[in-house]
Amino acid sequence: MQTILGANGQIAIELAKELKKNYTSNIRLVSRNPKKVNDTDTLFSANLLDK
């Protein structure tokens, strides 16, 4: 599983697309309000500023 932190940013969105296309469909997106980029993405809501 690949995890992308701060998944709402433009770089993270492009990274999620490329990971799905070339590497794996097992992707976890982590952010305060995550949104799926690929249909197989797993979403995890978290504030990365909280310990």
mmCIF entry with sequence, helices, sheets and N, C-alpha, C, O atoms, coordinates in Angstrom:
data_MODEL
# 
_entry.id   MODEL 
# 
_entity.id                         1 
_entity.type                       polymer 
_entity.pdbx_number_of_molecules   1 
# 
_entity_poly.entity_id                      1 
_entity_poly.type                           'polypeptide(L)' 
_entity_poly.nstd_linkage                   no 
_entity_poly.nstd_monomer                   no 
_entity_poly.pdbx_seq_one_letter_code       MQTILGANGQIAIELAKELKKNYTSNIRLVSRNPKKVNDTDTLFSANLLDK 
_entity_poly.pdbx_seq_one_letter_code_can   MQTILGANGQIAIELAKELKKNYTSNIRLVSRNPKKVNDTDTLFSANLLDK 
_entity_poly.pdbx_strand_id                 A 
# 
loop_
_entity_poly_seq.entity_id 
_entity_poly_seq.num 
_entity_poly_seq.mon_id 
_entity_poly_seq.hetero 
1 1  MET n 
1 2  GLN n 
1 3  THR n 
1 4  ILE n 
1 5  LEU n 
1 6  GLY n 
1 7  ALA n 
1 8  ASN n 
1 9  GLY n 
1 10 GLN n 
1 11 ILE n 
1 12 ALA n 
1 13 ILE n 
1 14 GLU n 
1 15 LEU n 
1 16 ALA n 
1 17 LYS n 
1 18 GLU n 
1 19 LEU n 
1 20 LYS n 
1 21 LYS n 
1 22 ASN n 
1 23 TYR n 
1 24 THR n 
1 25 SER n 
1 26 ASN n 
1 27 ILE n 
1 28 ARG n 
1 29 LEU n 
1 30 VAL n 
1 31 SER n 
1 32 ARG n 
1 33 ASN n 
1 34 PRO n 
1 35 LYS n 
1 36 LYS n 
1 37 VAL n 
1 38 ASN n 
1 39 ASP n 
1 40 THR n 
1 41 ASP n 
1 42 THR n 
1 43 LEU n 
1 44 PHE n 
1 45 SER n 
1 46 ALA n 
1 47 ASN n 
1 48 LEU n 
1 49 LEU n 
1 50 ASP n 
1 51 LYS n 
# 
_struct_asym.id          A 
_struct_asym.entity_id   1 
# 
_struct_conf.conf_type_id            HELX_P 
_struct_conf.id                      HELX_P1 
_struct_conf.pdbx_PDB_helix_id       AA1 
_struct_conf.beg_label_comp_id       GLN 
_struct_conf.beg_label_asym_id       A 
_struct_conf.beg_label_seq_id        10 
_struct_conf.pdbx_beg_PDB_ins_code   ? 
_struct_conf.end_label_comp_id       ASN 
_struct_conf.end_label_asym_id       A 
_struct_conf.end_label_seq_id        22 
_struct_conf.pdbx_end_PDB_ins_code   ? 
_struct_conf.beg_auth_comp_id        GLN 
_struct_conf.beg_auth_asym_id        A 
_struct_conf.beg_auth_seq_id         10 
_struct_conf.end_auth_comp_id        ASN 
_struct_conf.end_auth_asym_id        A 
_struct_conf.end_auth_seq_id         22 
_struct_conf.pdbx_PDB_helix_class    1 
_struct_conf.details                 ? 
_struct_conf.pdbx_PDB_helix_length   13 
# 
_struct_conf_type.id          HELX_P 
_struct_conf_type.criteria    ? 
_struct_conf_type.reference   ? 
# 
_struct_sheet.id               AA1 
_struct_sheet.type             ? 
_struct_sheet.number_strands   3 
_struct_sheet.details          ? 
# 
loop_
_struct_sheet_order.sheet_id 
_struct_sheet_order.range_id_1 
_struct_sheet_order.range_id_2 
_struct_sheet_order.offset 
_struct_sheet_order.sense 
AA1 1 2 ? parallel 
AA1 2 3 ? parallel 
# 
loop_
_struct_sheet_range.sheet_id 
_struct_sheet_range.id 
_struct_sheet_range.beg_label_comp_id 
_struct_sheet_range.beg_label_asym_id 
_struct_sheet_range.beg_label_seq_id 
_struct_sheet_range.pdbx_beg_PDB_ins_code 
_struct_sheet_range.end_label_comp_id 
_struct_sheet_range.end_label_asym_id 
_struct_sheet_range.end_label_seq_id 
_struct_sheet_range.pdbx_end_PDB_ins_code 
_struct_sheet_range.beg_auth_comp_id 
_struct_sheet_range.beg_auth_asym_id 
_struct_sheet_range.beg_auth_seq_id 
_struct_sheet_range.end_auth_comp_id 
_struct_sheet_range.end_auth_asym_id 
_struct_sheet_range.end_auth_seq_id 
AA1 1 GLN A 2  ? LEU A 5  ? GLN A 2  LEU A 5  
AA1 2 ILE A 27 ? SER A 31 ? ILE A 27 SER A 31 
AA1 3 THR A 42 ? SER A 45 ? THR A 42 SER A 45 
# 
loop_
_atom_site.group_PDB 
_atom_site.id 
_atom_site.type_symbol 
_atom_site.label_atom_id 
_atom_site.label_alt_id 
_atom_site.label_comp_id 
_atom_site.label_asym_id 
_atom_site.label_entity_id 
_atom_site.label_seq_id 
_atom_site.pdbx_PDB_ins_code 
_atom_site.Cartn_x 
_atom_site.Cartn_y 
_atom_site.Cartn_z 
_atom_site.occupancy 
_atom_site.B_iso_or_equiv 
_atom_site.pdbx_formal_charge 
_atom_site.auth_seq_id 
_atom_site.auth_comp_id 
_atom_site.auth_asym_id 
_atom_site.auth_atom_id 
_atom_site.pdbx_PDB_model_num 
ATOM 1   N N  . MET A 1 1  ? 0.847   -1.184 0.000   1.00 0.00 ? 1  MET A N  1 
ATOM 2   C CA . MET A 1 1  ? 0.000   0.000  0.000   1.00 0.00 ? 1  MET A CA 1 
ATOM 3   C C  . MET A 1 1  ? 0.889   1.242  0.000   1.00 0.00 ? 1  MET A C  1 
ATOM 4   O O  . MET A 1 1  ? 1.866   1.322  0.745   1.00 0.00 ? 1  MET A O  1 
ATOM 5   N N  . GLN A 1 2  ? 0.543   2.183  -0.825  1.00 0.00 ? 2  GLN A N  1 
ATOM 6   C CA . GLN A 1 2  ? 1.227   3.463  -0.882  1.00 0.00 ? 2  GLN A CA 1 
ATOM 7   C C  . GLN A 1 2  ? 0.346   4.503  -0.197  1.00 0.00 ? 2  GLN A C  1 
ATOM 8   O O  . GLN A 1 2  ? -0.861  4.551  -0.435  1.00 0.00 ? 2  GLN A O  1 
ATOM 9   N N  . THR A 1 3  ? 0.950   5.337  0.656   1.00 0.00 ? 3  THR A N  1 
ATOM 10  C CA . THR A 1 3  ? 0.222   6.366  1.376   1.00 0.00 ? 3  THR A CA 1 
ATOM 11  C C  . THR A 1 3  ? 0.711   7.735  0.944   1.00 0.00 ? 3  THR A C  1 
ATOM 12  O O  . THR A 1 3  ? 1.914   7.994  0.917   1.00 0.00 ? 3  THR A O  1 
ATOM 13  N N  . ILE A 1 4  ? -0.220  8.608  0.609   1.00 0.00 ? 4  ILE A N  1 
ATOM 14  C CA . ILE A 1 4  ? 0.109   9.973  0.219   1.00 0.00 ? 4  ILE A CA 1 
ATOM 15  C C  . ILE A 1 4  ? -0.441  10.910 1.282   1.00 0.00 ? 4  ILE A C  1 
ATOM 16  O O  . ILE A 1 4  ? -1.650  10.971 1.505   1.00 0.00 ? 4  ILE A O  1 
ATOM 17  N N  . LEU A 1 5  ? 0.454   11.637 1.935   1.00 0.00 ? 5  LEU A N  1 
ATOM 18  C CA . LEU A 1 5  ? 0.055   12.601 2.961   1.00 0.00 ? 5  LEU A CA 1 
ATOM 19  C C  . LEU A 1 5  ? -0.184  13.960 2.310   1.00 0.00 ? 5  LEU A C  1 
ATOM 20  O O  . LEU A 1 5  ? 0.533   14.342 1.385   1.00 0.00 ? 5  LEU A O  1 
ATOM 21  N N  . GLY A 1 6  ? -1.184  14.687 2.789   1.00 0.00 ? 6  GLY A N  1 
ATOM 22  C CA . GLY A 1 6  ? -1.520  15.976 2.187   1.00 0.00 ? 6  GLY A CA 1 
ATOM 23  C C  . GLY A 1 6  ? -2.106  15.764 0.807   1.00 0.00 ? 6  GLY A C  1 
ATOM 24  O O  . GLY A 1 6  ? -1.710  16.421 -0.155  1.00 0.00 ? 6  GLY A O  1 
ATOM 25  N N  . ALA A 1 7  ? -3.048  14.847 0.716   1.00 0.00 ? 7  ALA A N  1 
ATOM 26  C CA . ALA A 1 7  ? -3.514  14.333 -0.564  1.00 0.00 ? 7  ALA A CA 1 
ATOM 27  C C  . ALA A 1 7  ? -4.410  15.257 -1.364  1.00 0.00 ? 7  ALA A C  1 
ATOM 28  O O  . ALA A 1 7  ? -4.848  14.865 -2.446  1.00 0.00 ? 7  ALA A O  1 
ATOM 29  N N  . ASN A 1 8  ? -4.706  16.457 -0.899  1.00 0.00 ? 8  ASN A N  1 
ATOM 30  C CA . ASN A 1 8  ? -5.548  17.363 -1.679  1.00 0.00 ? 8  ASN A CA 1 
ATOM 31  C C  . ASN A 1 8  ? -4.752  18.298 -2.581  1.00 0.00 ? 8  ASN A C  1 
ATOM 32  O O  . ASN A 1 8  ? -5.337  19.038 -3.372  1.00 0.00 ? 8  ASN A O  1 
ATOM 33  N N  . GLY A 1 9  ? -3.446  18.277 -2.474  1.00 0.00 ? 9  GLY A N  1 
ATOM 34  C CA . GLY A 1 9  ? -2.613  19.155 -3.287  1.00 0.00 ? 9  GLY A CA 1 
ATOM 35  C C  . GLY A 1 9  ? -2.454  18.654 -4.715  1.00 0.00 ? 9  GLY A C  1 
ATOM 36  O O  . GLY A 1 9  ? -2.663  17.472 -4.989  1.00 0.00 ? 9  GLY A O  1 
ATOM 37  N N  . GLN A 1 10 ? -2.091  19.534 -5.610  1.00 0.00 ? 10 GLN A N  1 
ATOM 38  C CA . GLN A 1 10 ? -1.959  19.186 -7.031  1.00 0.00 ? 10 GLN A CA 1 
ATOM 39  C C  . GLN A 1 10 ? -0.897  18.119 -7.269  1.00 0.00 ? 10 GLN A C  1 
ATOM 40  O O  . GLN A 1 10 ? -1.099  17.226 -8.091  1.00 0.00 ? 10 GLN A O  1 
ATOM 41  N N  . ILE A 1 11 ? 0.221   18.195 -6.570  1.00 0.00 ? 11 ILE A N  1 
ATOM 42  C CA . ILE A 1 11 ? 1.280   17.188 -6.740  1.00 0.00 ? 11 ILE A CA 1 
ATOM 43  C C  . ILE A 1 11 ? 0.780   15.826 -6.284  1.00 0.00 ? 11 ILE A C  1 
ATOM 44  O O  . ILE A 1 11 ? 1.035   14.820 -6.947  1.00 0.00 ? 11 ILE A O  1 
ATOM 45  N N  . ALA A 1 12 ? 0.070   15.779 -5.158  1.00 0.00 ? 12 ALA A N  1 
ATOM 46  C CA . ALA A 1 12 ? -0.452  14.515 -4.642  1.00 0.00 ? 12 ALA A CA 1 
ATOM 47  C C  . ALA A 1 12 ? -1.475  13.901 -5.600  1.00 0.00 ? 12 ALA A C  1 
ATOM 48  O O  . ALA A 1 12 ? -1.513  12.683 -5.776  1.00 0.00 ? 12 ALA A O  1 
ATOM 49  N N  . ILE A 1 13 ? -2.283  14.726 -6.202  1.00 0.00 ? 13 ILE A N  1 
ATOM 50  C CA . ILE A 1 13 ? -3.285  14.229 -7.160  1.00 0.00 ? 13 ILE A CA 1 
ATOM 51  C C  . ILE A 1 13 ? -2.591  13.589 -8.360  1.00 0.00 ? 13 ILE A C  1 
ATOM 52  O O  . ILE A 1 13 ? -2.969  12.497 -8.786  1.00 0.00 ? 13 ILE A O  1 
ATOM 53  N N  . GLU A 1 14 ? -1.592  14.256 -8.898  1.00 0.00 ? 14 GLU A N  1 
ATOM 54  C CA . GLU A 1 14 ? -0.854  13.704 -10.042 1.00 0.00 ? 14 GLU A CA 1 
ATOM 55  C C  . GLU A 1 14 ? -0.096  12.445 -9.648  1.00 0.00 ? 14 GLU A C  1 
ATOM 56  O O  . GLU A 1 14 ? -0.017  11.498 -10.430 1.00 0.00 ? 14 GLU A O  1 
ATOM 57  N N  . LEU A 1 15 ? 0.464   12.426 -8.438  1.00 0.00 ? 15 LEU A N  1 
ATOM 58  C CA . LEU A 1 15 ? 1.176   11.252 -7.945  1.00 0.00 ? 15 LEU A CA 1 
ATOM 59  C C  . LEU A 1 15 ? 0.225   10.061 -7.827  1.00 0.00 ? 15 LEU A C  1 
ATOM 60  O O  . LEU A 1 15 ? 0.580   8.949  -8.218  1.00 0.00 ? 15 LEU A O  1 
ATOM 61  N N  . ALA A 1 16 ? -0.969  10.281 -7.298  1.00 0.00 ? 16 ALA A N  1 
ATOM 62  C CA . ALA A 1 16 ? -1.955  9.207  -7.180  1.00 0.00 ? 16 ALA A CA 1 
ATOM 63  C C  . ALA A 1 16 ? -2.319  8.632  -8.547  1.00 0.00 ? 16 ALA A C  1 
ATOM 64  O O  . ALA A 1 16 ? -2.453  7.418  -8.696  1.00 0.00 ? 16 ALA A O  1 
ATOM 65  N N  . LYS A 1 17 ? -2.475  9.490  -9.527  1.00 0.00 ? 17 LYS A N  1 
ATOM 66  C CA . LYS A 1 17 ? -2.787  9.030  -10.887 1.00 0.00 ? 17 LYS A CA 1 
ATOM 67  C C  . LYS A 1 17 ? -1.657  8.180  -11.452 1.00 0.00 ? 17 LYS A C  1 
ATOM 68  O O  . LYS A 1 17 ? -1.902  7.121  -12.028 1.00 0.00 ? 17 LYS A O  1 
ATOM 69  N N  . GLU A 1 18 ? -0.423  8.641  -11.288 1.00 0.00 ? 18 GLU A N  1 
ATOM 70  C CA . GLU A 1 18 ? 0.733   7.913  -11.812 1.00 0.00 ? 18 GLU A CA 1 
ATOM 71  C C  . GLU A 1 18 ? 0.962   6.595  -11.075 1.00 0.00 ? 18 GLU A C  1 
ATOM 72  O O  . GLU A 1 18 ? 1.308   5.592  -11.700 1.00 0.00 ? 18 GLU A O  1 
ATOM 73  N N  . LEU A 1 19 ? 0.774   6.586  -9.763  1.00 0.00 ? 19 LEU A N  1 
ATOM 74  C CA . LEU A 1 19 ? 0.917   5.343  -9.007  1.00 0.00 ? 19 LEU A CA 1 
ATOM 75  C C  . LEU A 1 19 ? -0.070  4.287  -9.499  1.00 0.00 ? 19 LEU A C  1 
ATOM 76  O O  . LEU A 1 19 ? 0.290   3.124  -9.681  1.00 0.00 ? 19 LEU A O  1 
ATOM 77  N N  . LYS A 1 20 ? -1.307  4.702  -9.709  1.00 0.00 ? 20 LYS A N  1 
ATOM 78  C CA . LYS A 1 20 ? -2.338  3.767  -10.188 1.00 0.00 ? 20 LYS A CA 1 
ATOM 79  C C  . LYS A 1 20 ? -1.999  3.262  -11.583 1.00 0.00 ? 20 LYS A C  1 
ATOM 80  O O  . LYS A 1 20 ? -2.175  2.082  -11.884 1.00 0.00 ? 20 LYS A O  1 
ATOM 81  N N  . LYS A 1 21 ? -1.519  4.153  -12.422 1.00 0.00 ? 21 LYS A N  1 
ATOM 82  C CA . LYS A 1 21 ? -1.228  3.800  -13.816 1.00 0.00 ? 21 LYS A CA 1 
ATOM 83  C C  . LYS A 1 21 ? -0.012  2.880  -13.939 1.00 0.00 ? 21 LYS A C  1 
ATOM 84  O O  . LYS A 1 21 ? -0.012  1.959  -14.756 1.00 0.00 ? 21 LYS A O  1 
ATOM 85  N N  . ASN A 1 22 ? 1.032   3.127  -13.125 1.00 0.00 ? 22 ASN A N  1 
ATOM 86  C CA . ASN A 1 22 ? 2.304   2.442  -13.332 1.00 0.00 ? 22 ASN A CA 1 
ATOM 87  C C  . ASN A 1 22 ? 2.762   1.516  -12.210 1.00 0.00 ? 22 ASN A C  1 
ATOM 88  O O  . ASN A 1 22 ? 3.726   0.773  -12.392 1.00 0.00 ? 22 ASN A O  1 
ATOM 89  N N  . TYR A 1 23 ? 2.094   1.541  -11.050 1.00 0.00 ? 23 TYR A N  1 
ATOM 90  C CA . TYR A 1 23 ? 2.661   0.805  -9.939  1.00 0.00 ? 23 TYR A CA 1 
ATOM 91  C C  . TYR A 1 23 ? 1.648   -0.042 -9.179  1.00 0.00 ? 23 TYR A C  1 
ATOM 92  O O  . TYR A 1 23 ? 1.789   -1.264 -9.135  1.00 0.00 ? 23 TYR A O  1 
ATOM 93  N N  . THR A 1 24 ? 0.645   0.564  -8.588  1.00 0.00 ? 24 THR A N  1 
ATOM 94  C CA . THR A 1 24 ? -0.299  -0.166 -7.747  1.00 0.00 ? 24 THR A CA 1 
ATOM 95  C C  . THR A 1 24 ? -1.652  0.534  -7.716  1.00 0.00 ? 24 THR A C  1 
ATOM 96  O O  . THR A 1 24 ? -1.755  1.741  -7.936  1.00 0.00 ? 24 THR A O  1 
ATOM 97  N N  . SER A 1 25 ? -2.675  -0.246 -7.440  1.00 0.00 ? 25 SER A N  1 
ATOM 98  C CA . SER A 1 25 ? -4.002  0.354  -7.260  1.00 0.00 ? 25 SER A CA 1 
ATOM 99  C C  . SER A 1 25 ? -4.352  0.439  -5.775  1.00 0.00 ? 25 SER A C  1 
ATOM 100 O O  . SER A 1 25 ? -5.461  0.836  -5.420  1.00 0.00 ? 25 SER A O  1 
ATOM 101 N N  . ASN A 1 26 ? -3.417  0.072  -4.917  1.00 0.00 ? 26 ASN A N  1 
ATOM 102 C CA . ASN A 1 26 ? -3.620  0.075  -3.476  1.00 0.00 ? 26 ASN A CA 1 
ATOM 103 C C  . ASN A 1 26 ? -3.030  1.363  -2.897  1.00 0.00 ? 26 ASN A C  1 
ATOM 104 O O  . ASN A 1 26 ? -1.895  1.369  -2.422  1.00 0.00 ? 26 ASN A O  1 
ATOM 105 N N  . ILE A 1 27 ? -3.803  2.453  -2.938  1.00 0.00 ? 27 ILE A N  1 
ATOM 106 C CA . ILE A 1 27 ? -3.334  3.780  -2.554  1.00 0.00 ? 27 ILE A CA 1 
ATOM 107 C C  . ILE A 1 27 ? -4.213  4.339  -1.438  1.00 0.00 ? 27 ILE A C  1 
ATOM 108 O O  . ILE A 1 27 ? -5.440  4.291  -1.523  1.00 0.00 ? 27 ILE A O  1 
ATOM 109 N N  . ARG A 1 28 ? -3.582  4.867  -0.395  1.00 0.00 ? 28 ARG A N  1 
ATOM 110 C CA . ARG A 1 28 ? -4.290  5.513  0.716   1.00 0.00 ? 28 ARG A CA 1 
ATOM 111 C C  . ARG A 1 28 ? -4.019  7.012  0.639   1.00 0.00 ? 28 ARG A C  1 
ATOM 112 O O  . ARG A 1 28 ? -2.864  7.438  0.608   1.00 0.00 ? 28 ARG A O  1 
ATOM 113 N N  . LEU A 1 29 ? -5.080  7.809  0.608   1.00 0.00 ? 29 LEU A N  1 
ATOM 114 C CA . LEU A 1 29 ? -4.963  9.263  0.570   1.00 0.00 ? 29 LEU A CA 1 
ATOM 115 C C  . LEU A 1 29 ? -5.302  9.816  1.950   1.00 0.00 ? 29 LEU A C  1 
ATOM 116 O O  . LEU A 1 29 ? -6.365  9.526  2.500   1.00 0.00 ? 29 LEU A O  1 
ATOM 117 N N  . VAL A 1 30 ? -4.391  10.614 2.505   1.00 0.00 ? 30 VAL A N  1 
ATOM 118 C CA . VAL A 1 30 ? -4.560  11.153 3.851   1.00 0.00 ? 30 VAL A CA 1 
ATOM 119 C C  . VAL A 1 30 ? -4.539  12.673 3.796   1.00 0.00 ? 30 VAL A C  1 
ATOM 120 O O  . VAL A 1 30 ? -3.593  13.278 3.291   1.00 0.00 ? 30 VAL A O  1 
ATOM 121 N N  . SER A 1 31 ? -5.605  13.285 4.328   1.00 0.00 ? 31 SER A N  1 
ATOM 122 C CA . SER A 1 31 ? -5.678  14.742 4.473   1.00 0.00 ? 31 SER A CA 1 
ATOM 123 C C  . SER A 1 31 ? -6.873  15.065 5.363   1.00 0.00 ? 31 SER A C  1 
ATOM 124 O O  . SER A 1 31 ? -7.593  14.165 5.795   1.00 0.00 ? 31 SER A O  1 
ATOM 125 N N  . ARG A 1 32 ? -7.080  16.346 5.635   1.00 0.00 ? 32 ARG A N  1 
ATOM 126 C CA . ARG A 1 32 ? -8.223  16.723 6.471   1.00 0.00 ? 32 ARG A CA 1 
ATOM 127 C C  . ARG A 1 32 ? -9.547  16.352 5.819   1.00 0.00 ? 32 ARG A C  1 
ATOM 128 O O  . ARG A 1 32 ? -10.453 15.853 6.488   1.00 0.00 ? 32 ARG A O  1 
ATOM 129 N N  . ASN A 1 33 ? -9.660  16.588 4.539   1.00 0.00 ? 33 ASN A N  1 
ATOM 130 C CA . ASN A 1 33 ? -10.879 16.259 3.782   1.00 0.00 ? 33 ASN A CA 1 
ATOM 131 C C  . ASN A 1 33 ? -10.490 15.541 2.496   1.00 0.00 ? 33 ASN A C  1 
ATOM 132 O O  . ASN A 1 33 ? -10.538 16.135 1.418   1.00 0.00 ? 33 ASN A O  1 
ATOM 133 N N  . PRO A 1 34 ? -10.110 14.286 2.594   1.00 0.00 ? 34 PRO A N  1 
ATOM 134 C CA . PRO A 1 34 ? -9.624  13.583 1.398   1.00 0.00 ? 34 PRO A CA 1 
ATOM 135 C C  . PRO A 1 34 ? -10.737 13.321 0.385   1.00 0.00 ? 34 PRO A C  1 
ATOM 136 O O  . PRO A 1 34 ? -11.900 13.127 0.739   1.00 0.00 ? 34 PRO A O  1 
ATOM 137 N N  . LYS A 1 35 ? -10.339 13.324 -0.879  1.00 0.00 ? 35 LYS A N  1 
ATOM 138 C CA . LYS A 1 35 ? -11.254 13.024 -1.979  1.00 0.00 ? 35 LYS A CA 1 
ATOM 139 C C  . LYS A 1 35 ? -10.568 12.011 -2.881  1.00 0.00 ? 35 LYS A C  1 
ATOM 140 O O  . LYS A 1 35 ? -9.362  12.089 -3.117  1.00 0.00 ? 35 LYS A O  1 
ATOM 141 N N  . LYS A 1 36 ? -11.342 11.067 -3.378  1.00 0.00 ? 36 LYS A N  1 
ATOM 142 C CA . LYS A 1 36 ? -10.768 10.035 -4.240  1.00 0.00 ? 36 LYS A CA 1 
ATOM 143 C C  . LYS A 1 36 ? -10.268 10.636 -5.550  1.00 0.00 ? 36 LYS A C  1 
ATOM 144 O O  . LYS A 1 36 ? -10.919 11.485 -6.160  1.00 0.00 ? 36 LYS A O  1 
ATOM 145 N N  . VAL A 1 37 ? -9.100  10.171 -5.959  1.00 0.00 ? 37 VAL A N  1 
ATOM 146 C CA . VAL A 1 37 ? -8.557  10.510 -7.266  1.00 0.00 ? 37 VAL A CA 1 
ATOM 147 C C  . VAL A 1 37 ? -8.851  9.350  -8.212  1.00 0.00 ? 37 VAL A C  1 
ATOM 148 O O  . VAL A 1 37 ? -9.281  9.550  -9.348  1.00 0.00 ? 37 VAL A O  1 
ATOM 149 N N  . ASN A 1 38 ? -8.611  8.132  -7.722  1.00 0.00 ? 38 ASN A N  1 
ATOM 150 C CA . ASN A 1 38 ? -8.879  6.904  -8.465  1.00 0.00 ? 38 ASN A CA 1 
ATOM 151 C C  . ASN A 1 38 ? -10.036 6.171  -7.780  1.00 0.00 ? 38 ASN A C  1 
ATOM 152 O O  . ASN A 1 38 ? -10.278 6.361  -6.588  1.00 0.00 ? 38 ASN A O  1 
ATOM 153 N N  . ASP A 1 39 ? -10.731 5.352  -8.524  1.00 0.00 ? 39 ASP A N  1 
ATOM 154 C CA . ASP A 1 39 ? -11.876 4.647  -7.943  1.00 0.00 ? 39 ASP A CA 1 
ATOM 155 C C  . ASP A 1 39 ? -11.499 3.654  -6.853  1.00 0.00 ? 39 ASP A C  1 
ATOM 156 O O  . ASP A 1 39 ? -12.349 3.305  -6.034  1.00 0.00 ? 39 ASP A O  1 
ATOM 157 N N  . THR A 1 40 ? -10.251 3.185  -6.813  1.00 0.00 ? 40 THR A N  1 
ATOM 158 C CA . THR A 1 40 ? -9.823  2.190  -5.820  1.00 0.00 ? 40 THR A CA 1 
ATOM 159 C C  . THR A 1 40 ? -9.120  2.804  -4.612  1.00 0.00 ? 40 THR A C  1 
ATOM 160 O O  . THR A 1 40 ? -8.665  2.064  -3.740  1.00 0.00 ? 40 THR A O  1 
ATOM 161 N N  . ASP A 1 41 ? -9.014  4.119  -4.530  1.00 0.00 ? 41 ASP A N  1 
ATOM 162 C CA . ASP A 1 41 ? -8.320  4.778  -3.420  1.00 0.00 ? 41 ASP A CA 1 
ATOM 163 C C  . ASP A 1 41 ? -9.032  4.541  -2.095  1.00 0.00 ? 41 ASP A C  1 
ATOM 164 O O  . ASP A 1 41 ? -10.259 4.465  -2.031  1.00 0.00 ? 41 ASP A O  1 
ATOM 165 N N  . THR A 1 42 ? -8.223  4.425  -1.031  1.00 0.00 ? 42 THR A N  1 
ATOM 166 C CA . THR A 1 42 ? -8.741  4.374  0.324   1.00 0.00 ? 42 THR A CA 1 
ATOM 167 C C  . THR A 1 42 ? -8.521  5.738  0.935   1.00 0.00 ? 42 THR A C  1 
ATOM 168 O O  . THR A 1 42 ? -7.436  6.305  0.804   1.00 0.00 ? 42 THR A O  1 
ATOM 169 N N  . LEU A 1 43 ? -9.540  6.286  1.609   1.00 0.00 ? 43 LEU A N  1 
ATOM 170 C CA . LEU A 1 43 ? -9.449  7.614  2.189   1.00 0.00 ? 43 LEU A CA 1 
ATOM 171 C C  . LEU A 1 43 ? -9.259  7.525  3.702   1.00 0.00 ? 43 LEU A C  1 
ATOM 172 O O  . LEU A 1 43 ? -9.863  6.682  4.364   1.00 0.00 ? 43 LEU A O  1 
ATOM 173 N N  . PHE A 1 44 ? -8.419  8.397  4.236   1.00 0.00 ? 44 PHE A N  1 
ATOM 174 C CA . PHE A 1 44 ? -8.183  8.468  5.671   1.00 0.00 ? 44 PHE A CA 1 
ATOM 175 C C  . PHE A 1 44 ? -8.150  9.931  6.064   1.00 0.00 ? 44 PHE A C  1 
ATOM 176 O O  . PHE A 1 44 ? -7.299  10.684 5.590   1.00 0.00 ? 44 PHE A O  1 
ATOM 177 N N  . SER A 1 45 ? -9.068  10.340 6.924   1.00 0.00 ? 45 SER A N  1 
ATOM 178 C CA . SER A 1 45 ? -9.142  11.723 7.356   1.00 0.00 ? 45 SER A CA 1 
ATOM 179 C C  . SER A 1 45 ? -8.236  11.950 8.569   1.00 0.00 ? 45 SER A C  1 
ATOM 180 O O  . SER A 1 45 ? -8.345  11.242 9.571   1.00 0.00 ? 45 SER A O  1 
ATOM 181 N N  . ALA A 1 46 ? -7.349  12.931 8.476   1.00 0.00 ? 46 ALA A N  1 
ATOM 182 C CA . ALA A 1 46 ? -6.445  13.249 9.574   1.00 0.00 ? 46 ALA A CA 1 
ATOM 183 C C  . ALA A 1 46 ? -5.908  14.668 9.400   1.00 0.00 ? 46 ALA A C  1 
ATOM 184 O O  . ALA A 1 46 ? -5.688  15.127 8.279   1.00 0.00 ? 46 ALA A O  1 
ATOM 185 N N  . ASN A 1 47 ? -5.701  15.350 10.515  1.00 0.00 ? 47 ASN A N  1 
ATOM 186 C CA . ASN A 1 47 ? -5.039  16.648 10.508  1.00 0.00 ? 47 ASN A CA 1 
ATOM 187 C C  . ASN A 1 47 ? -3.575  16.384 10.829  1.00 0.00 ? 47 ASN A C  1 
ATOM 188 O O  . ASN A 1 47 ? -3.251  15.977 11.945  1.00 0.00 ? 47 ASN A O  1 
ATOM 189 N N  . LEU A 1 48 ? -2.703  16.607 9.881   1.00 0.00 ? 48 LEU A N  1 
ATOM 190 C CA . LEU A 1 48 ? -1.296  16.280 10.043  1.00 0.00 ? 48 LEU A CA 1 
ATOM 191 C C  . LEU A 1 48 ? -0.578  17.198 11.038  1.00 0.00 ? 48 LEU A C  1 
ATOM 192 O O  . LEU A 1 48 ? 0.571   16.939 11.398  1.00 0.00 ? 48 LEU A O  1 
ATOM 193 N N  . LEU A 1 49 ? -1.247  18.269 11.485  1.00 0.00 ? 49 LEU A N  1 
ATOM 194 C CA . LEU A 1 49 ? -0.673  19.145 12.488  1.00 0.00 ? 49 LEU A CA 1 
ATOM 195 C C  . LEU A 1 49 ? -0.926  18.652 13.913  1.00 0.00 ? 49 LEU A C  1 
ATOM 196 O O  . LEU A 1 49 ? -0.285  19.111 14.858  1.00 0.00 ? 49 LEU A O  1 
ATOM 197 N N  . ASP A 1 50 ? -1.880  17.700 14.062  1.00 0.00 ? 50 ASP A N  1 
ATOM 198 C CA . ASP A 1 50 ? -2.166  17.120 15.384  1.00 0.00 ? 50 ASP A CA 1 
ATOM 199 C C  . ASP A 1 50 ? -1.223  15.951 15.636  1.00 0.00 ? 50 ASP A C  1 
ATOM 200 O O  . ASP A 1 50 ? -1.009  15.109 14.764  1.00 0.00 ? 50 ASP A O  1 
ATOM 201 N N  . LYS A 1 51 ? -0.663  15.913 16.842  1.00 0.00 ? 51 LYS A N  1 
ATOM 202 C CA . LYS A 1 51 ? 0.236   14.805 17.192  1.00 0.00 ? 51 LYS A CA 1 
ATOM 203 C C  . LYS A 1 51 ? -0.534  13.540 17.474  1.00 0.00 ? 51 LYS A C  1 
ATOM 204 O O  . LYS A 1 51 ? 0.064   12.510 17.784  1.00 0.00 ? 51 LYS A O  1 
# 
